[in-house]
Amino acid sequence: MISIDITLFIHIINMIVLMIVLNRVLYRPILDIMDRRQENLDDLNGDVEKFERRSEKRRIEVDKKMQAASAKAKKALDTARNNAVAEGADKIAAIRQEADHEKEQQLAEIKSSFDTARQELLGDIEAVAQEMAAKILGRSLKA
């Protein structure tokens, strides 16, 4: 049986004192440490979010710069390609002009050679005609 006497009150007071001492010595420091730890975690989470926002802004800036650099490189490539095409067309035109000039010179030489050969053949045509007629008739045409 439980008897109510002075020891019960002493145990109650002892428990209250123990709770107060444990609260001050053990629970409060642990709760303070846990509160500081939670504050640190909250600060770190805030820093992480801030760094993530900064990194996203920087990524966007880098993407914009890459697009600008890509556009600039494409423009430079197009300009270089157009310049190369223009230079190529100029060189082709010069080569064609030179080829046409050489062709005209060769045609003139061939025409000159042809005319020379024609004159030679026309000069010899009478002798050739007499030889052919002599062969056809079977007798000499010289009188």
C-alpha positions, 0 to 999 in steps of 0.5 A: 500500500501507498502511504502518504507521509513526508517521504512522498512530499520529499520525493515530489520535491526531489523530482521537481528539483531533478527536473529543474536541474536536468532542464538547466544542465541537460535539456536546455543546452541540447535544445540550444545546440539543436536550435543553433544547428537548425539556424545553421541549416536554415542559413546554409539552405538560404545560401544554397538557394542564393548560389543556385539563383546566381548559377542559373543567372550565370548559366543564362548569361553564358547561354546568351554569350554563347548564342552571340558568339555562335551568331558572330562566328556564323556571320564571320563564316558566311562573310568568309564564304562569300569572299571566297566565292567572290574571289573564286568567281573573279579567278574563274572569270580571269581564267576564262578570259585567258582561255578565250584569248588563247583559243582566239590565238590558236584559232587564228594560227589554225586559220593561217595554217589552213589558208597557207595550206589552201594556197599551196594546194590551189597552186598545185591543183593544176598539176594534180588535175593533169595527173588525175586526168592522165591516169583516168584517160590512160595517156599523157596530156602534155603536148 
